[in-house]
Amino acid sequence: MGVSSGTQLIYFIHSVLGGFAVSFLFDLYRFMRILTRPKKLATYLEDFLFWMISTLILAVILYYSNNIELRGYEFLGFAAGAFLYFYTISRFVLKLSLYIFNISRRIFKTFVKLILYPMNLMLLLYKKIL
């Protein structure tokens, strides 16, 4: 028994969303690599981990959408999702990630200064007394 065209369209849409999800994960991974600048061995391990997680995501999507029956249009859907993501919102996601990181870093620095202020004040008083 064949699968109807409507069902195949739903499978294709799931594949496109899977391509979007893996591409978003790749942008987060790329952002973390920009921040940490890992060495060669760490890069290999991180790449391996990224591909294992990506494979797991795609396998889960295929499992829940059509019991892992691989069809050509699903591979096209994954590729189309990745293509659409990278040419539409990838730059925005990277800029937003950098913006959020910078704001978080400023908030953290301010918080640390507020916590350390009484200690610095006590240290200054201690130095003046001695």
N, C-alpha and C positions, 0 to 999 in steps of 0.2 A: 504494500500500500504506500503510495507516494505522499509527500508532504505538500500541503496547499501553498499557493503563492503568498497568501497572507501570512502564513506561519513562517515561510522563508524570509519574508520582509521583516518580521519580528526578530528572527535570528540574525539577520543582517544588521539591524539597528543595535542589537546587543553587542555585536562584534565591533561596530563603530564606537559605541560607548566604551568597550574594552580597550580599543586603541587610544581613546581619549585618556582613560585611566592610567594606562601604562606610560603614556607620554607625559602626563602630569607627574607621575612618580619619577620619570627620568629627569624632568626639570628640577624637582626637589633634590634628586641625587646630584645633578650638575651644580646646583647652588651650594650644596654641602661640600662638594669638591673644590669649588672656588674659595670657600671660607677656610677649609682645612689644608689644602694643598698636600695631599698624601704622597708618600714615597711610592716607588714602583711596586713593591710587594703588596702594600696596602691597597693600591689601585687595582691590582689583579684580584685580590680578595673581594674588594667592594664591587667590582664589575661582576664577578661570579655571583655574589649575593644578590645584586640587582637583577640579573637574569633569572636566577632561581625564583625570586619573588614575582617577577613579571610573568614567568611561565605558570606559576601557581595561580596568579590572578586570572590569566587567560584560560587556564584549565577549569577553574571554578565557574567562570562565565560560560564556557562551553558546556560544562556539566549541567548547570542549572537551566540553561536555555534549550539544549537539545540532546542531552545525554552523550556528549562528546562525539557526535557524528560529524566528522570533519567534511566540510564542503568548500569548494573553491570560493564561493561568494563570501564565506566567513573570513578567509584570509584577506580578500579584497576589503572587507569591512574593517578589519583591524588596521590595515594599511591606510584606508581612507580616514579613519578616526585619527590616526597619528598625523597624517598629512594635514587634516583640518585643524588639529590642535596646534601644530607647530606654525602654521601660517595664519592663525587667528589670534590666539590668546597666550602663546608661549612667552613672548616678550613682556606682556603685561604681568604674567605670573612671576617671572624673574625680577622685574622691577618692584612689584609688590612685596615679594619675599625679601629683597634687599631693604626696602623701606621699613617693613615690619622688624627686621633684624636690627636696623639702626635705631629705631625708636625703642625697642626692647633693651638694647645696649645702653642707651641714654638713661632710661628708667632705672636700670640695674645700677649704673654708676651713681645716680642721684640717691638711690636707696642706700647704697653702701656708704656714701658720704654722710647721709643723715644718721646712720647707725654708728659710724666711727667718730662723728663730731664730738660727742661727750668724752670719748676716750682721748681724742686729740687735745681737748680742752684740759682734761686732767693732766695729761703729759706736759703741757705748757706750764700749768700751775706748779707741777712738781719740779720742772727745770728752773722756774723762777725762785722757788723756795731754796733750792740747792745753790 
